[in-house]
Amino acid sequence: MTGHPLAAWLRRAVGLALIVGLLISAVAFYRVAPQLPRATPAPPSNTTSSSTATSPTTAGPASQSPDASPSPTASAKRVPPTQAEVKLPPGPGTTEPGILLMASPLRDGSFDVAELVILPSQVRSVRLAPPKLAVGGKSFAGLKPVASEVQMSADDQPVIVPKGRVDSRLEIALVEPSNQMELRYQLHEVTARSIPSRAGRALAVISPLAAGDPSLHVVMMVSGGTVRNIECPMRRGISGQTCAAGRKPNLRAKGELPLSQAVIIVQFDLPRT
């Protein structure tokens, strides 16, 4: 009984010593802790994003953004080329004096036509005239050819065609002398049904709207899924007058025609109404 108070005092002393030691250790750690490296807190993430990043089946959609622009290859597939991007053949109307005529049939039997003209020298006026249908025969009797919605430019400057219409010979004055012109128009009243022939078969007489030096060379091209053949009724030395070259749907009159003989008869099919 006499040793009990001493033992209790020793235990209290040891406990107090442990507490003091822990306090000293805590203070020492606090002073050293600011020099220790700290991990940067991770940004909040959802489980869906982490799973799609590791899953090969969902990585494609997750990587796309609503604002992302399509790749050039994808855009090229969706956007059709403009006429300015279509490569034109070298020769009359493009790289040397002459006329390049390009025509395509429309659903009503009329034709959408473009003409590129290069003259040997500059002029102050240009003569325009509709096709002469007499070469097509009796089937075209009574038709009055007319070019409507005529657009004309000379050296990229617009030229006024009265009422945008050519149904007879016209002399069009140019603002400035020029030797390069372009015409766009629709050609009506040049089509007749081919009789006898299969149902829907038709013939159309086409010639350049731009008239002038009869020795100018002309290249004539016709395109369209309904085009069947081309004839050159005024060209000599061609058996049966058939003069088509190329492959459907893009045909052309074989070789170059002098302007005095630049008339073609296009055989094509009218659409079913």
C-alpha positions as CSV (number, residue, x, y, z in Angstrom):
1,M,0.0,0.0,0.0
2,T,2.9,2.4,0.7
3,G,4.2,2.0,-3.0
4,H,0.9,2.7,-4.7
5,P,1.1,6.6,-4.8
6,L,4.6,6.4,-6.3
7,A,3.5,4.1,-9.1
8,A,0.5,6.3,-9.9
9,W,2.8,9.4,-10.0
10,L,5.2,7.6,-12.4
11,R,2.3,6.7,-14.7
12,R,1.1,10.3,-14.8
13,A,4.7,11.5,-15.5
14,V,5.1,9.0,-18.4
15,G,1.7,10.0,-19.9
16,L,2.6,13.7,-19.6
17,A,5.9,13.1,-21.3
18,L,4.2,11.3,-24.2
19,I,1.7,14.1,-24.7
20,V,4.5,16.7,-24.7
21,G,6.4,14.6,-27.3
22,L,3.4,14.4,-29.5
23,L,2.9,18.1,-29.3
24,I,6.5,18.8,-30.2
25,S,6.3,16.3,-33.2
26,A,3.1,18.0,-34.4
27,V,4.8,21.5,-34.3
28,A,7.8,20.2,-36.2
29,F,5.7,18.6,-38.9
30,Y,3.6,21.8,-39.4
31,R,6.8,23.8,-40.0
32,V,8.1,21.2,-42.5
33,A,4.8,20.5,-44.2
34,P,4.7,23.7,-46.4
35,Q,7.9,22.6,-48.2
36,L,6.4,19.2,-49.1
37,P,5.0,18.7,-52.7
38,R,1.2,18.8,-52.9
39,A,-1.0,17.1,-55.5
40,T,-3.0,19.3,-57.9
41,P,-6.7,18.6,-57.3
42,A,-8.3,16.7,-60.2
43,P,-11.0,18.5,-62.1
44,P,-14.5,17.1,-61.7
45,S,-15.3,14.4,-64.2
46,N,-18.3,12.2,-64.9
47,T,-18.3,8.5,-65.3
48,T,-19.6,8.7,-68.8
49,S,-16.7,10.7,-70.2
50,S,-14.1,8.4,-68.5
51,S,-15.8,5.3,-69.9
52,T,-16.0,6.6,-73.4
53,A,-12.4,7.6,-73.4
54,T,-11.4,4.0,-72.7
55,S,-14.0,2.3,-74.8
56,P,-13.1,2.0,-78.6
57,T,-16.8,1.8,-79.6
58,T,-17.7,5.2,-78.2
59,A,-14.5,7.2,-78.7
60,G,-15.5,8.4,-82.2
61,P,-18.7,10.4,-81.2
62,A,-17.1,11.6,-78.0
63,S,-14.2,13.2,-79.9
64,Q,-16.5,15.3,-82.2
65,S,-17.6,18.8,-81.3
66,P,-20.8,20.6,-82.4
67,D,-18.7,23.5,-83.6
68,A,-16.1,21.4,-85.4
69,S,-16.0,22.2,-89.1
70,P,-16.2,19.3,-91.7
71,S,-13.0,18.2,-93.2
72,P,-12.1,19.5,-96.7
73,T,-12.6,16.0,-98.2
74,A,-16.1,15.7,-96.7
75,S,-17.0,19.2,-98.0
76,A,-15.8,18.4,-101.5
77,K,-18.1,15.4,-101.6
78,R,-21.2,17.4,-100.7
79,V,-20.6,20.5,-102.7
80,P,-20.9,20.1,-106.5
81,P,-18.5,22.0,-108.6
82,T,-19.6,25.3,-110.0
83,Q,-19.4,26.1,-113.7
84,A,-16.3,28.3,-113.1
85,E,-14.6,25.1,-111.7
86,V,-15.4,23.0,-114.8
87,K,-12.4,22.6,-117.0
88,L,-13.0,24.0,-120.5
89,P,-11.3,22.5,-123.6
90,P,-8.5,24.6,-125.2
91,G,-9.3,25.9,-128.7
92,P,-11.9,28.2,-130.3
93,G,-13.6,30.4,-127.7
94,T,-11.2,29.6,-124.9
95,T,-7.6,29.9,-126.0
96,E,-7.9,31.1,-129.6
97,P,-10.3,33.0,-131.9
98,G,-13.6,31.2,-132.4
99,I,-16.7,30.2,-130.5
100,L,-17.3,27.4,-128.0
101,L,-21.0,26.6,-127.7
102,M,-22.3,24.4,-124.8
103,A,-26.0,23.3,-124.7
104,S,-28.2,21.1,-122.5
105,P,-31.8,20.2,-123.0
106,L,-34.4,21.2,-120.5
107,R,-37.6,19.4,-119.5
108,D,-39.8,21.5,-121.8
109,G,-37.7,20.8,-124.9
110,S,-35.9,24.1,-124.8
111,F,-32.1,24.3,-124.3
112,D,-29.9,26.1,-121.8
113,V,-27.0,27.5,-123.8
114,A,-23.6,29.1,-123.1
115,E,-21.3,30.7,-125.7
116,L,-17.7,31.8,-125.2
117,V,-16.5,34.0,-128.1
118,I,-13.0,35.2,-129.0
119,L,-12.7,37.5,-132.0
120,P,-9.4,38.1,-134.0
121,S,-9.6,41.8,-133.2
122,Q,-11.5,44.2,-131.0
123,V,-15.0,45.3,-132.2
124,R,-17.4,48.0,-131.1
125,S,-20.6,46.0,-131.8
126,V,-21.7,42.4,-132.1
127,R,-24.4,40.9,-134.3
128,L,-26.8,38.4,-132.7
129,A,-29.3,36.1,-134.6
130,P,-31.4,33.1,-133.7
131,P,-30.9,29.7,-135.5
132,K,-32.2,29.2,-139.0
133,L,-34.5,26.2,-138.9
134,A,-34.8,25.6,-142.6
135,V,-32.0,23.1,-142.5
136,G,-34.1,20.9,-140.2
137,G,-36.7,20.2,-142.9
138,K,-40.5,20.4,-142.9
139,S,-40.8,19.3,-139.3
140,F,-39.7,22.8,-138.1
141,A,-42.0,24.7,-140.4
142,G,-44.0,27.3,-138.4
143,L,-41.6,27.5,-135.5
144,K,-40.1,30.9,-134.6
145,P,-36.9,30.4,-132.6
146,V,-36.2,32.9,-129.8
147,A,-33.5,33.3,-127.2
148,S,-34.8,34.5,-123.9
149,E,-33.2,35.6,-120.6
150,V,-30.1,36.6,-122.6
151,Q,-27.2,37.6,-120.5
152,M,-24.1,39.1,-122.2
153,S,-20.8,40.3,-121.1
154,A,-17.7,41.7,-122.9
155,D,-14.4,41.6,-121.0
156,D,-16.4,40.8,-117.8
157,Q,-18.4,44.0,-118.2
158,P,-22.2,43.5,-118.6
159,V,-23.8,44.4,-122.0
160,I,-27.5,45.2,-122.3
161,V,-29.6,43.1,-124.7
162,P,-33.0,44.8,-125.2
163,K,-35.6,42.9,-123.1
164,G,-33.0,40.1,-122.8
165,R,-34.5,38.6,-126.0
166,V,-33.3,37.8,-129.5
167,D,-35.9,36.7,-132.0
168,S,-34.4,38.4,-135.0
169,R,-31.1,39.8,-136.1
170,L,-29.8,42.5,-133.7
171,E,-26.7,44.7,-133.6
172,I,-25.6,45.1,-130.0
173,A,-23.3,48.1,-129.2
174,L,-20.5,47.5,-126.7
175,V,-19.5,50.1,-124.1
176,E,-15.8,49.6,-124.9
177,P,-14.1,47.8,-127.8
178,S,-13.6,44.2,-127.0
179,N,-12.7,40.9,-128.6
180,Q,-13.9,38.5,-125.8
181,M,-17.6,37.9,-125.0
182,E,-19.8,35.5,-123.1
183,L,-23.5,34.7,-123.7
184,R,-26.0,32.8,-121.5
185,Y,-29.6,32.2,-122.6
186,Q,-32.4,29.8,-123.1
187,L,-33.3,28.7,-126.6
188,H,-37.0,28.1,-127.4
189,E,-39.1,27.0,-130.4
190,V,-36.2,25.0,-131.9
191,T,-37.6,21.5,-131.1
192,A,-39.9,19.2,-133.1
193,R,-41.0,15.7,-132.5
194,S,-39.2,13.1,-134.7
195,I,-41.8,11.3,-136.8
196,P,-41.7,8.5,-137.5
197,S,-39.6,7.4,-134.5
198,R,-40.1,6.0,-131.0
199,A,-42.4,7.8,-128.7
200,G,-40.8,10.9,-127.1
201,R,-37.9,11.2,-129.6
202,A,-37.4,14.8,-130.6
203,L,-35.0,16.9,-132.8
204,A,-33.6,20.4,-132.1
205,V,-31.8,22.8,-134.4
206,I,-29.0,24.7,-132.6
207,S,-26.5,27.3,-133.9
208,P,-24.5,30.1,-132.2
209,L,-26.4,33.2,-131.3
210,A,-23.3,35.3,-132.1
211,A,-23.0,36.0,-135.8
212,G,-20.0,37.5,-137.6
213,D,-17.0,36.4,-139.6
214,P,-18.2,33.2,-141.4
215,S,-14.6,31.7,-141.3
216,L,-14.5,31.7,-137.5
217,H,-14.2,28.1,-136.1
218,V,-16.9,26.8,-133.8
219,V,-16.8,23.9,-131.3
220,M,-20.3,22.7,-130.3
221,M,-20.9,20.5,-127.3
222,V,-24.2,19.0,-126.0
223,S,-24.6,17.3,-122.6
224,G,-27.5,15.6,-120.9
225,G,-28.8,12.1,-120.0
226,T,-31.5,12.3,-122.7
227,V,-29.2,13.2,-125.6
228,R,-28.9,10.4,-128.2
229,N,-27.0,11.8,-131.3
230,I,-25.8,14.8,-133.2
231,E,-26.1,15.5,-136.9
232,C,-24.3,18.2,-138.9
233,P,-26.6,18.9,-141.9
234,M,-24.4,21.5,-143.5
235,R,-21.2,19.7,-143.2
236,R,-19.9,18.1,-146.3
237,G,-18.2,14.7,-146.7
238,I,-19.9,13.1,-143.7
239,S,-21.8,9.8,-144.3
240,G,-25.4,10.1,-143.2
241,Q,-24.6,13.6,-141.7
242,T,-24.0,12.0,-138.3
243,C,-21.1,13.8,-136.6
244,A,-21.3,12.9,-132.9
245,A,-18.1,12.4,-131.0
246,G,-17.4,11.6,-127.4
247,R,-19.4,9.5,-125.0
248,K,-22.9,10.0,-123.6
249,P,-24.0,12.0,-121.8
250,N,-21.4,14.4,-123.1
251,L,-21.4,14.6,-126.9
252,R,-19.9,17.1,-129.3
253,A,-19.8,17.7,-133.0
254,K,-16.8,16.1,-134.5
255,G,-13.9,18.5,-135.2
256,E,-14.4,22.2,-135.7
257,L,-17.1,23.8,-137.9
258,P,-16.7,27.1,-139.7
259,L,-19.4,29.6,-138.5
260,S,-21.1,29.4,-141.9
261,Q,-21.8,25.7,-141.3
262,A,-22.1,25.7,-137.5
263,V,-25.6,24.2,-137.3
264,I,-26.3,20.9,-135.5
265,I,-29.5,18.8,-135.1
266,V,-29.6,17.2,-131.7
267,Q,-31.6,14.0,-131.3
268,F,-32.9,13.6,-127.7
269,D,-35.7,12.2,-125.7
270,L,-38.5,14.3,-124.2
271,P,-39.3,13.5,-120.6
272,R,-42.7,11.8,-119.8
273,T,-45.1,14.3,-118.3
